[in-house]
Amino acid sequence: MMYEVTGRLESWHIDNIFPNIIWGFIYGDAKRRWKDGTRIHTSYIVTPTEEWIEGAEIKTQNSVYLLGKRMKSTANGD
């Protein structure tokens, strides 16, 4: 089943405490919740973690995000 992408996340990373949540900067929010470049976090992601790569579409309960460039690694390993 295909889903409509509701936004693109750039400079994203996986939350350190809740590993089924991603933080990033949203662009092209189809639901008009946020301005381009706003830092957000997703709700719980239902897409398997092995699919969380640049260019992939990830699904939450209410949205589908296209993953752009991942944030460069930080000192904590993410």
HELIX and SHEET records of a PDB file:
HELIX    1   1 THR A   49  GLU A   51  5                                   3    
SHEET    1   A 5 THR A  38  HIS A  41  0                                        
SHEET    2   A 5 ILE A  22  TYR A  27 -1                                        
SHEET    3   A 5 GLY A   7  ILE A  14 -1                                        
SHEET    4   A 5 VAL A  64  LEU A  67  1                                        
SHEET    5   A 5 GLU A  57  LYS A  59 -1                                        
END                                                                             
